[in-house]
Amino acid sequence: MEKQVCAKFPSVIHPFLKHVFIDKKYLTRKIGNFLLNQLEMKMKKSYLFSYPYSLVIDPTNICNLKCPLCPTWQDIKARPKGKMDKKLFSTILDEVGPYLFAINLCNWGEPLFNPELSNMIRYAKKYNTVIGLSTNLHYLPDKTARELVESGIDIIVISLDGATQESYSQYRRGGNLSTVLKNIEKLISYRKTNTRFPLLIWQFLVNKYNESEIDMAREMAQKLGLQFFPSPMRTHMGKELLLPLYKRVKENEEWLPLNPLYRKYPDDIRPETKTRQTTCKWLWNSTVVNWDGSISPCCGVFEKEWDFETCYGGDKSGEKNLTLRQAWNSHRYRLARKLVAAYIKKSKDLGSIVQQSEKEGLICSKCIRYGFLED
C-alpha cells in the first residue's frame, strides 16, 4: 500500500510518507480514503464520498518580492490580501486531517509572513501528515527560524534562482542573495545535532539569465548540505489557465532557457499546441484552500472570481458556512468533474457541458480548450 501512495507524490516526499506508515496514527482512515478516492477517480465520479488526500493551504498571499512572472504583486485587486487565522486552519484540519497524506503550506504568498505558521504546522502534525512549504527566505527573524525548525515541518523549499546577486535579482526582484544564504545558515543552526531535518531544498528556476550558473549553484548547495533541484522556468503563473500555450510561451520567451535540458516547452511550438497534460487530477485528488477559506480548484487559479466555493464562514455575509466536504461537492466542483470526464471519455454530451461551464464561468472549460495545468 505504501508504494501505491508514494507513486502519487514526488520522490522527495517518499521518505516522509514512510514515516506516516510507521507512525500508523489515522493510517486506516488515510488508506481507506485513498483507495476510495482512486476508485472514484477511475470511475470519473462527479460526487465524491472520499476527501482529497493532499491539500494546498495558503497561509497568506502577501509577498515581499516582485517576480516578473508572478501575478501576486501585479494584480493586487484580483484576490484580497490577508493571512489565515489559526482557528480557520484548525477547523479545516479537524475535518480533513485524518485523511491527508501531505499538506503544502504555500501558494500565492510568502508563508513566513503568517505569525501563526509554526503553530499551524504543529497542529497539522497531530494528524500524521507530511508538511512542506516554499519560501523566498528573506523574512526570517531568529524566533521564527527556531520555531519553524522545532514545529516538525518536514520539507522547506527555498526559492533561490542564481549563484550571484546579478543573476538572482533578475527574477527575484527586490531580493538579496546574501540575505537568503545567511538565513539558510540560520535554519541549519537550529536543527538538532546529527540531524538533517527538516529537509532543506534549494530550488533553482532555470531561466535565460541564470542557466550558466547551474553548476556553481549546485556546488554551493552541496557545501551547505542542501538538496539541489533545478527546475525549468514556466510561463506567467497567473495566465497558465487563461491563455493558449503558444501565446504564453511567446509572451515570456525572454525568460525561457536555451539549454534543451531545462527548456520546458518545444522549440517548434505552434498556435494549436496544447500542454502535455491530458487530464486533471486536481479535481479528484487535491484542492487549494486560500487564506480566507475560499476554495480554488487547483494551484493555477489566481483570481478570486474563479473560486469554486468558500468553507467555514469565509463568506462574511453569514449566508454560507460550508464544511470542506460540502465545498468539495459543490455544484461547480461536480460540474467541473463532469466536464473533464466527458472530455476524457469523448462523450457526445461534451459540447453541451462545455457550453454550460462557459456560461457559469467555470475556469476548467479553458483547460479543455488549451490543455490542462501541467504537474
Contacts in CASP RR format, 6 or more apart in sequence:
PFRMAT RR
TARGET T0000
AUTHOR 0000-0000-0000
METHOD contacts of the structure
MODEL  1
MEKQVCAKFPSVIHPFLKHVFIDKKYLTRKIGNFLLNQLEMKMKKSYLFS
YPYSLVIDPTNICNLKCPLCPTWQDIKARPKGKMDKKLFSTILDEVGPYL
FAINLCNWGEPLFNPELSNMIRYAKKYNTVIGLSTNLHYLPDKTARELVE
SGIDIIVISLDGATQESYSQYRRGGNLSTVLKNIEKLISYRKTNTRFPLL
IWQFLVNKYNESEIDMAREMAQKLGLQFFPSPMRTHMGKELLLPLYKRVK
ENEEWLPLNPLYRKYPDDIRPETKTRQTTCKWLWNSTVVNWDGSISPCCG
VFEKEWDFETCYGGDKSGEKNLTLRQAWNSHRYRLARKLVAAYIKKSKDL
GSIVQQSEKEGLICSKCIRYGFLED
1 21 0 8 1.000
1 31 0 8 1.000
2 17 0 8 1.000
2 18 0 8 1.000
2 21 0 8 1.000
4 34 0 8 1.000
4 38 0 8 1.000
5 17 0 8 1.000
5 31 0 8 1.000
5 34 0 8 1.000
5 53 0 8 1.000
5 101 0 8 1.000
6 13 0 8 1.000
6 14 0 8 1.000
6 17 0 8 1.000
6 18 0 8 1.000
8 53 0 8 1.000
8 54 0 8 1.000
8 285 0 8 1.000
9 17 0 8 1.000
9 54 0 8 1.000
9 101 0 8 1.000
9 102 0 8 1.000
12 155 0 8 1.000
12 199 0 8 1.000
12 201 0 8 1.000
12 227 0 8 1.000
12 229 0 8 1.000
13 102 0 8 1.000
13 130 0 8 1.000
13 154 0 8 1.000
13 155 0 8 1.000
16 130 0 8 1.000
16 154 0 8 1.000
16 155 0 8 1.000
16 199 0 8 1.000
17 101 0 8 1.000
17 102 0 8 1.000
17 130 0 8 1.000
20 27 0 8 1.000
20 30 0 8 1.000
20 101 0 8 1.000
20 128 0 8 1.000
20 129 0 8 1.000
20 130 0 8 1.000
21 27 0 8 1.000
23 128 0 8 1.000
24 128 0 8 1.000
25 127 0 8 1.000
25 128 0 8 1.000
26 97 0 8 1.000
26 98 0 8 1.000
26 99 0 8 1.000
26 127 0 8 1.000
26 128 0 8 1.000
27 128 0 8 1.000
29 98 0 8 1.000
29 99 0 8 1.000
30 53 0 8 1.000
30 98 0 8 1.000
30 99 0 8 1.000
30 100 0 8 1.000
30 101 0 8 1.000
30 128 0 8 1.000
33 50 0 8 1.000
33 51 0 8 1.000
33 53 0 8 1.000
33 99 0 8 1.000
34 50 0 8 1.000
34 53 0 8 1.000
34 101 0 8 1.000
36 49 0 8 1.000
36 50 0 8 1.000
37 48 0 8 1.000
37 50 0 8 1.000
37 51 0 8 1.000
37 52 0 8 1.000
37 53 0 8 1.000
37 284 0 8 1.000
37 285 0 8 1.000
40 48 0 8 1.000
40 49 0 8 1.000
40 50 0 8 1.000
40 284 0 8 1.000
41 281 0 8 1.000
41 284 0 8 1.000
41 285 0 8 1.000
44 337 0 8 1.000
44 340 0 8 1.000
44 341 0 8 1.000
44 344 0 8 1.000
44 345 0 8 1.000
45 337 0 8 1.000
46 334 0 8 1.000
46 335 0 8 1.000
46 337 0 8 1.000
46 338 0 8 1.000
46 341 0 8 1.000
47 329 0 8 1.000
47 334 0 8 1.000
48 284 0 8 1.000
48 328 0 8 1.000
48 329 0 8 1.000
48 337 0 8 1.000
50 99 0 8 1.000
51 96 0 8 1.000
51 99 0 8 1.000
51 100 0 8 1.000
51 324 0 8 1.000
51 325 0 8 1.000
51 328 0 8 1.000
52 96 0 8 1.000
52 99 0 8 1.000
52 100 0 8 1.000
52 284 0 8 1.000
52 285 0 8 1.000
52 286 0 8 1.000
52 287 0 8 1.000
52 328 0 8 1.000
53 99 0 8 1.000
53 100 0 8 1.000
53 101 0 8 1.000
53 102 0 8 1.000
53 285 0 8 1.000
53 286 0 8 1.000
54 100 0 8 1.000
54 101 0 8 1.000
54 102 0 8 1.000
54 103 0 8 1.000
54 104 0 8 1.000
54 285 0 8 1.000
54 286 0 8 1.000
55 96 0 8 1.000
55 100 0 8 1.000
55 102 0 8 1.000
55 103 0 8 1.000
55 104 0 8 1.000
55 286 0 8 1.000
55 287 0 8 1.000
55 288 0 8 1.000
55 289 0 8 1.000
56 103 0 8 1.000
56 104 0 8 1.000
56 106 0 8 1.000
56 107 0 8 1.000
56 286 0 8 1.000
56 287 0 8 1.000
56 288 0 8 1.000
56 289 0 8 1.000
56 299 0 8 1.000
57 84 0 8 1.000
57 89 0 8 1.000
57 92 0 8 1.000
57 103 0 8 1.000
57 104 0 8 1.000
57 105 0 8 1.000
57 107 0 8 1.000
57 288 0 8 1.000
57 289 0 8 1.000
58 84 0 8 1.000
58 105 0 8 1.000
58 106 0 8 1.000
58 107 0 8 1.000
58 108 0 8 1.000
58 109 0 8 1.000
58 111 0 8 1.000
58 288 0 8 1.000
58 289 0 8 1.000
58 290 0 8 1.000
58 291 0 8 1.000
59 83 0 8 1.000
59 84 0 8 1.000
59 89 0 8 1.000
59 105 0 8 1.000
59 106 0 8 1.000
59 111 0 8 1.000
59 113 0 8 1.000
59 114 0 8 1.000
59 116 0 8 1.000
59 117 0 8 1.000
59 120 0 8 1.000
59 291 0 8 1.000
60 81 0 8 1.000
60 82 0 8 1.000
60 83 0 8 1.000
60 84 0 8 1.000
60 109 0 8 1.000
60 110 0 8 1.000
60 111 0 8 1.000
60 113 0 8 1.000
60 114 0 8 1.000
60 291 0 8 1.000
61 72 0 8 1.000
61 79 0 8 1.000
61 81 0 8 1.000
61 82 0 8 1.000
61 107 0 8 1.000
61 108 0 8 1.000
61 109 0 8 1.000
61 290 0 8 1.000
61 291 0 8 1.000
62 81 0 8 1.000
62 82 0 8 1.000
62 83 0 8 1.000
62 109 0 8 1.000
62 110 0 8 1.000
62 113 0 8 1.000
63 70 0 8 1.000
63 72 0 8 1.000
63 73 0 8 1.000
63 108 0 8 1.000
63 109 0 8 1.000
63 110 0 8 1.000
63 113 0 8 1.000
63 136 0 8 1.000
64 110 0 8 1.000
64 113 0 8 1.000
64 136 0 8 1.000
64 138 0 8 1.000
64 139 0 8 1.000
64 174 0 8 1.000
65 73 0 8 1.000
65 110 0 8 1.000
65 136 0 8 1.000
65 138 0 8 1.000
65 172 0 8 1.000
65 173 0 8 1.000
65 174 0 8 1.000
65 175 0 8 1.000
66 73 0 8 1.000
66 173 0 8 1.000
66 174 0 8 1.000
67 73 0 8 1.000
67 171 0 8 1.000
67 172 0 8 1.000
67 173 0 8 1.000
68 171 0 8 1.000
68 173 0 8 1.000
68 255 0 8 1.000
69 171 0 8 1.000
69 233 0 8 1.000
69 234 0 8 1.000
69 235 0 8 1.000
69 236 0 8 1.000
69 237 0 8 1.000
69 252 0 8 1.000
69 255 0 8 1.000
70 237 0 8 1.000
70 238 0 8 1.000
71 78 0 8 1.000
71 108 0 8 1.000
71 236 0 8 1.000
71 237 0 8 1.000
71 238 0 8 1.000
71 239 0 8 1.000
71 302 0 8 1.000
72 108 0 8 1.000
72 109 0 8 1.000
72 302 0 8 1.000
75 302 0 8 1.000
75 303 0 8 1.000
78 302 0 8 1.000
78 303 0 8 1.000
78 304 0 8 1.000
78 305 0 8 1.000
79 108 0 8 1.000
79 290 0 8 1.000
79 302 0 8 1.000
79 303 0 8 1.000
79 304 0 8 1.000
80 292 0 8 1.000
80 304 0 8 1.000
82 291 0 8 1.000
82 292 0 8 1.000
83 113 0 8 1.000
83 114 0 8 1.000
83 115 0 8 1.000
83 116 0 8 1.000
83 291 0 8 1.000
84 114 0 8 1.000
84 116 0 8 1.000
84 120 0 8 1.000
84 291 0 8 1.000
84 292 0 8 1.000
84 293 0 8 1.000
85 116 0 8 1.000
86 116 0 8 1.000
86 119 0 8 1.000
86 120 0 8 1.000
86 123 0 8 1.000
88 293 0 8 1.000
88 312 0 8 1.000
88 314 0 8 1.000
89 116 0 8 1.000
89 120 0 8 1.000
89 123 0 8 1.000
89 124 0 8 1.000
90 123 0 8 1.000
91 312 0 8 1.000
92 289 0 8 1.000
92 293 0 8 1.000
92 311 0 8 1.000
92 312 0 8 1.000
92 324 0 8 1.000
93 123 0 8 1.000
93 124 0 8 1.000
93 127 0 8 1.000
95 323 0 8 1.000
95 324 0 8 1.000
95 325 0 8 1.000
96 324 0 8 1.000
97 124 0 8 1.000
97 127 0 8 1.000
97 129 0 8 1.000
98 127 0 8 1.000
100 127 0 8 1.000
100 129 0 8 1.000
101 129 0 8 1.000
101 130 0 8 1.000
102 129 0 8 1.000
102 130 0 8 1.000
102 131 0 8 1.000
102 132 0 8 1.000
103 124 0 8 1.000
103 129 0 8 1.000
103 130 0 8 1.000
103 131 0 8 1.000
103 132 0 8 1.000
104 132 0 8 1.000
104 133 0 8 1.000
104 134 0 8 1.000
105 111 0 8 1.000
105 117 0 8 1.000
105 120 0 8 1.000
105 121 0 8 1.000
105 131 0 8 1.000
105 132 0 8 1.000
105 133 0 8 1.000
106 132 0 8 1.000
106 133 0 8 1.000
106 134 0 8 1.000
106 135 0 8 1.000
107 288 0 8 1.000
107 290 0 8 1.000
107 299 0 8 1.000
108 290 0 8 1.000
108 302 0 8 1.000
110 135 0 8 1.000
110 136 0 8 1.000
110 138 0 8 1.000
110 139 0 8 1.000
111 117 0 8 1.000
111 133 0 8 1.000
111 134 0 8 1.000
111 135 0 8 1.000
112 135 0 8 1.000
112 137 0 8 1.000
112 139 0 8 1.000
112 140 0 8 1.000
112 144 0 8 1.000
112 148 0 8 1.000
113 139 0 8 1.000
114 120 0 8 1.000
117 133 0 8 1.000
117 144 0 8 1.000
117 148 0 8 1.000
117 151 0 8 1.000
118 144 0 8 1.000
118 147 0 8 1.000
118 148 0 8 1.000
118 150 0 8 1.000
118 151 0 8 1.000
119 151 0 8 1.000
121 131 0 8 1.000
121 148 0 8 1.000
121 151 0 8 1.000
121 152 0 8 1.000
121 153 0 8 1.000
122 151 0 8 1.000
122 152 0 8 1.000
124 131 0 8 1.000
125 131 0 8 1.000
125 151 0 8 1.000
125 152 0 8 1.000
130 154 0 8 1.000
130 155 0 8 1.000
131 152 0 8 1.000
131 153 0 8 1.000
131 154 0 8 1.000
131 155 0 8 1.000
132 153 0 8 1.000
132 154 0 8 1.000
132 155 0 8 1.000
132 156 0 8 1.000
132 157 0 8 1.000
133 153 0 8 1.000
133 155 0 8 1.000
133 156 0 8 1.000
133 157 0 8 1.000
134 156 0 8 1.000
134 157 0 8 1.000
134 158 0 8 1.000
134 159 0 8 1.000
134 203 0 8 1.000
135 156 0 8 1.000
135 157 0 8 1.000
135 158 0 8 1.000
135 159 0 8 1.000
136 158 0 8 1.000
136 159 0 8 1.000
136 172 0 8 1.000
136 175 0 8 1.000
136 180 0 8 1.000
137 158 0 8 1.000
137 159 0 8 1.000
137 160 0 8 1.000
137 179 0 8 1.000
137 180 0 8 1.000
137 183 0 8 1.000
137 184 0 8 1.000
137 187 0 8 1.000
138 175 0 8 1.000
138 176 0 8 1.000
138 179 0 8 1.000
138 180 0 8 1.000
138 183 0 8 1.000
140 183 0 8 1.000
140 186 0 8 1.000
140 187 0 8 1.000
142 186 0 8 1.000
145 183 0 8 1.000
145 186 0 8 1.000
145 187 0 8 1.000
145 190 0 8 1.000
146 190 0 8 1.000
148 156 0 8 1.000
148 187 0 8 1.000
148 190 0 8 1.000
149 187 0 8 1.000
149 190 0 8 1.000
149 191 0 8 1.000
149 198 0 8 1.000
150 190 0 8 1.000
152 198 0 8 1.000
153 198 0 8 1.000
154 197 0 8 1.000
154 198 0 8 1.000
154 199 0 8 1.000
155 198 0 8 1.000
155 199 0 8 1.000
155 201 0 8 1.000
156 187 0 8 1.000
156 198 0 8 1.000
156 199 0 8 1.000
156 200 0 8 1.000
156 201 0 8 1.000
157 201 0 8 1.000
157 203 0 8 1.000
157 229 0 8 1.000
158 180 0 8 1.000
158 184 0 8 1.000
158 200 0 8 1.000
158 201 0 8 1.000
158 202 0 8 1.000
158 203 0 8 1.000
158 226 0 8 1.000
159 172 0 8 1.000
159 203 0 8 1.000
159 205 0 8 1.000
160 168 0 8 1.000
160 172 0 8 1.000
160 177 0 8 1.000
160 180 0 8 1.000
160 202 0 8 1.000
160 203 0 8 1.000
160 204 0 8 1.000
160 217 0 8 1.000
161 167 0 8 1.000
161 168 0 8 1.000
161 171 0 8 1.000
161 172 0 8 1.000
161 203 0 8 1.000
161 204 0 8 1.000
161 205 0 8 1.000
161 206 0 8 1.000
161 207 0 8 1.000
161 210 0 8 1.000
162 168 0 8 1.000
162 177 0 8 1.000
162 204 0 8 1.000
162 210 0 8 1.000
162 213 0 8 1.000
162 217 0 8 1.000
163 210 0 8 1.000
163 213 0 8 1.000
163 216 0 8 1.000
163 217 0 8 1.000
163 220 0 8 1.000
164 177 0 8 1.000
164 213 0 8 1.000
164 216 0 8 1.000
165 176 0 8 1.000
165 177 0 8 1.000
165 178 0 8 1.000
167 209 0 8 1.000
167 210 0 8 1.000
167 212 0 8 1.000
167 213 0 8 1.000
168 175 0 8 1.000
168 177 0 8 1.000
168 210 0 8 1.000
169 175 0 8 1.000
169 176 0 8 1.000
169 177 0 8 1.000
170 207 0 8 1.000
170 209 0 8 1.000
170 210 0 8 1.000
171 205 0 8 1.000
171 207 0 8 1.000
171 209 0 8 1.000
171 210 0 8 1.000
171 255 0 8 1.000
181 224 0 8 1.000
184 200 0 8 1.000
184 224 0 8 1.000
184 226 0 8 1.000
185 224 0 8 1.000
187 198 0 8 1.000
187 200 0 8 1.000
188 200 0 8 1.000
188 224 0 8 1.000
188 225 0 8 1.000
191 197 0 8 1.000
191 198 0 8 1.000
196 225 0 8 1.000
199 227 0 8 1.000
200 224 0 8 1.000
200 225 0 8 1.000
200 226 0 8 1.000
200 227 0 8 1.000
201 226 0 8 1.000
201 227 0 8 1.000
201 228 0 8 1.000
201 229 0 8 1.000
202 217 0 8 1.000
202 220 0 8 1.000
202 221 0 8 1.000
202 224 0 8 1.000
202 226 0 8 1.000
202 227 0 8 1.000
202 228 0 8 1.000
202 229 0 8 1.000
203 229 0 8 1.000
203 231 0 8 1.000
204 210 0 8 1.000
204 214 0 8 1.000
204 217 0 8 1.000
204 228 0 8 1.000
204 229 0 8 1.000
204 230 0 8 1.000
204 231 0 8 1.000
205 231 0 8 1.000
205 232 0 8 1.000
205 233 0 8 1.000
206 214 0 8 1.000
206 230 0 8 1.000
206 231 0 8 1.000
206 232 0 8 1.000
206 233 0 8 1.000
206 257 0 8 1.000
206 259 0 8 1.000
206 262 0 8 1.000
207 233 0 8 1.000
207 255 0 8 1.000
207 256 0 8 1.000
207 257 0 8 1.000
208 254 0 8 1.000
208 255 0 8 1.000
208 256 0 8 1.000
208 257 0 8 1.000
208 258 0 8 1.000
209 255 0 8 1.000
210 217 0 8 1.000
211 257 0 8 1.000
211 258 0 8 1.000
211 259 0 8 1.000
211 262 0 8 1.000
214 230 0 8 1.000
214 262 0 8 1.000
217 228 0 8 1.000
217 230 0 8 1.000
218 228 0 8 1.000
218 230 0 8 1.000
221 227 0 8 1.000
221 228 0 8 1.000
222 228 0 8 1.000
230 262 0 8 1.000
231 262 0 8 1.000
232 257 0 8 1.000
232 262 0 8 1.000
232 263 0 8 1.000
232 264 0 8 1.000
233 255 0 8 1.000
233 256 0 8 1.000
233 257 0 8 1.000
233 262 0 8 1.000
233 264 0 8 1.000
234 240 0 8 1.000
234 264 0 8 1.000
235 245 0 8 1.000
235 248 0 8 1.000
235 249 0 8 1.000
235 251 0 8 1.000
235 252 0 8 1.000
235 265 0 8 1.000
236 248 0 8 1.000
236 251 0 8 1.000
236 252 0 8 1.000
237 300 0 8 1.000
237 302 0 8 1.000
238 300 0 8 1.000
238 302 0 8 1.000
239 248 0 8 1.000
239 251 0 8 1.000
240 248 0 8 1.000
240 300 0 8 1.000
240 373 0 8 1.000
241 298 0 8 1.000
241 300 0 8 1.000
241 301 0 8 1.000
241 363 0 8 1.000
241 366 0 8 1.000
241 367 0 8 1.000
241 370 0 8 1.000
241 373 0 8 1.000
242 363 0 8 1.000
242 366 0 8 1.000
243 251 0 8 1.000
243 370 0 8 1.000
244 271 0 8 1.000
244 369 0 8 1.000
244 370 0 8 1.000
245 265 0 8 1.000
245 269 0 8 1.000
245 273 0 8 1.000
245 274 0 8 1.000
245 275 0 8 1.000
245 370 0 8 1.000
245 371 0 8 1.000
246 269 0 8 1.000
246 270 0 8 1.000
246 271 0 8 1.000
246 272 0 8 1.000
246 273 0 8 1.000
247 271 0 8 1.000
249 256 0 8 1.000
249 265 0 8 1.000
249 269 0 8 1.000
256 263 0 8 1.000
256 264 0 8 1.000
256 265 0 8 1.000
257 263 0 8 1.000
260 267 0 8 1.000
266 273 0 8 1.000
274 370 0 8 1.000
274 371 0 8 1.000
275 370 0 8 1.000
275 371 0 8 1.000
275 372 0 8 1.000
275 373 0 8 1.000
275 374 0 8 1.000
276 374 0 8 1.000
277 371 0 8 1.000
277 372 0 8 1.000
277 373 0 8 1.000
277 374 0 8 1.000
277 375 0 8 1.000
278 372 0 8 1.000
279 340 0 8 1.000
279 344 0 8 1.000
279 372 0 8 1.000
280 298 0 8 1.000
280 340 0 8 1.000
280 364 0 8 1.000
280 367 0 8 1.000
280 372 0 8 1.000
280 373 0 8 1.000
282 297 0 8 1.000
282 298 0 8 1.000
282 299 0 8 1.000
282 373 0 8 1.000
283 297 0 8 1.000
283 298 0 8 1.000
283 333 0 8 1.000
283 336 0 8 1.000
283 337 0 8 1.000
283 340 0 8 1.000
283 364 0 8 1.000
284 337 0 8 1.000
286 298 0 8 1.000
287 295 0 8 1.000
287 296 0 8 1.000
287 297 0 8 1.000
287 298 0 8 1.000
287 328 0 8 1.000
288 295 0 8 1.000
288 296 0 8 1.000
288 297 0 8 1.000
288 298 0 8 1.000
288 299 0 8 1.000
288 301 0 8 1.000
289 295 0 8 1.000
289 311 0 8 1.000
289 324 0 8 1.000
290 296 0 8 1.000
290 304 0 8 1.000
290 307 0 8 1.000
292 310 0 8 1.000
292 314 0 8 1.000
293 310 0 8 1.000
293 311 0 8 1.000
293 312 0 8 1.000
293 313 0 8 1.000
293 314 0 8 1.000
294 304 0 8 1.000
294 307 0 8 1.000
294 309 0 8 1.000
294 310 0 8 1.000
294 314 0 8 1.000
295 307 0 8 1.000
295 308 0 8 1.000
295 309 0 8 1.000
295 310 0 8 1.000
295 311 0 8 1.000
295 324 0 8 1.000
295 327 0 8 1.000
295 328 0 8 1.000
295 330 0 8 1.000
296 306 0 8 1.000
296 307 0 8 1.000
296 308 0 8 1.000
297 306 0 8 1.000
297 308 0 8 1.000
297 333 0 8 1.000
297 336 0 8 1.000
297 363 0 8 1.000
297 364 0 8 1.000
298 373 0 8 1.000
299 373 0 8 1.000
300 373 0 8 1.000
301 307 0 8 1.000
301 363 0 8 1.000
306 361 0 8 1.000
306 363 0 8 1.000
308 327 0 8 1.000
308 330 0 8 1.000
308 332 0 8 1.000
308 333 0 8 1.000
308 336 0 8 1.000
309 320 0 8 1.000
309 322 0 8 1.000
309 326 0 8 1.000
309 327 0 8 1.000
309 330 0 8 1.000
309 332 0 8 1.000
309 333 0 8 1.000
310 320 0 8 1.000
310 322 0 8 1.000
310 327 0 8 1.000
311 322 0 8 1.000
311 323 0 8 1.000
311 324 0 8 1.000
311 326 0 8 1.000
311 327 0 8 1.000
312 321 0 8 1.000
312 322 0 8 1.000
312 323 0 8 1.000
312 324 0 8 1.000
313 320 0 8 1.000
313 321 0 8 1.000
313 322 0 8 1.000
314 320 0 8 1.000
315 321 0 8 1.000
322 330 0 8 1.000
327 333 0 8 1.000
332 360 0 8 1.000
332 362 0 8 1.000
335 353 0 8 1.000
335 356 0 8 1.000
335 357 0 8 1.000
335 360 0 8 1.000
335 362 0 8 1.000
336 357 0 8 1.000
336 362 0 8 1.000
336 364 0 8 1.000
338 353 0 8 1.000
339 350 0 8 1.000
339 353 0 8 1.000
339 354 0 8 1.000
339 357 0 8 1.000
339 362 0 8 1.000
339 364 0 8 1.000
339 365 0 8 1.000
339 368 0 8 1.000
340 364 0 8 1.000
340 367 0 8 1.000
340 368 0 8 1.000
341 347 0 8 1.000
342 349 0 8 1.000
342 350 0 8 1.000
342 351 0 8 1.000
342 353 0 8 1.000
343 350 0 8 1.000
343 368 0 8 1.000
347 353 0 8 1.000
354 365 0 8 1.000
354 368 0 8 1.000
357 364 0 8 1.000
357 365 0 8 1.000
358 365 0 8 1.000
367 373 0 8 1.000
END
